[in-house]
């Protein structure tokens, strides 16, 4: 019979296909107990896997029965999401464990649609999730979340997040009329971001997804200097022009010490709804090429599909509107991959402390 360390190594070598890494690489905690011929295994992941636990338990059990030659095997899979480290010298935000920034560097690549589906996929996986619409000039999350509700402020100082589809959300779009233009300069933009982020009563979030505006401007600089970001995701299309701006976003995060978990290639291919013909309208392989060039991961590819647009416009993004579809499963796999990469990072020992002022009387 194999020893407990040998059995543990077999489990660590198990590859979580959706996360695109082994359990050992994701720093899963594994407890092995041998009671005669009976093996009891408890695996605690650092990322949520609701809906996938049964398949993971079954596959790990089959692997152990084959490799360790044991017939009486019990495997349980659970998860625990902790607070991970961020940029040096930046305090945490109350009731928010981890912040994931979603950027593109260029508009029109489906970043906001990807952001909300990513947030919903994390929520569907068992996490407590919020989304912050950081695009002050062109907020789109209220439309995508299907609500025009105004935030309430019970104490007159802070505001309650808007809840929709199981997400907590905040956007300047909840505070102004839909057709009102925001004619603000840089300092006002950064102040607005600070207030939306810090004056919202987030309720025990495992992940806060920040939907960034296009480009690499004031909002992005403020984010990197003042906001405790756990990591970032870059959204691009395969088109060369889109990839050019995506590289700028990637370089920006590198300069401010924010890890990039990987690239999501949106509008990767188009399948005709009438004849089924598949065509690479914006080119092929651009995201994969960029990922290899910068030694980061291609987290997943999404099609140019009218259903994604229709669902978002109707206020029920695809992960909610059609949770069993192939597209929703792709979002779920991408979310699991992002969360697993975050789980690889070290634990944060920083706490959101109040400001302490010492006065001499």
Secondary structure, DSSP 8 states (H G I E B T S, - for coil): ---HHHHHHHHHT-EETTTTEETTTTT-EEEEEEETTEEEEEEEESS--TTTHHHHHHHHHHHHHHHS--SEEEEEEEE----B--STT---BTTEEEEEEEE-SSTTSSHHHHHHHHHHHHHHTT--EEEEE--SSS--HHHHHT-------TTSSSB--EEETTEEEEEGGGTS-TT------HHHHHHHHHHHHHSB---SEEEEEEE--SSSSHHHHHHHHHS---EEEEEE-SSHHHHHHHHHHHHHHHHTT--EEEEEE-S--EE-TTT--EE-TT-SSHHHHHHHHTT--EEEE----HHHHHHHHTT--HHHHTTTSHHHHHHHHHHHHHHHHHHTS-B--------------
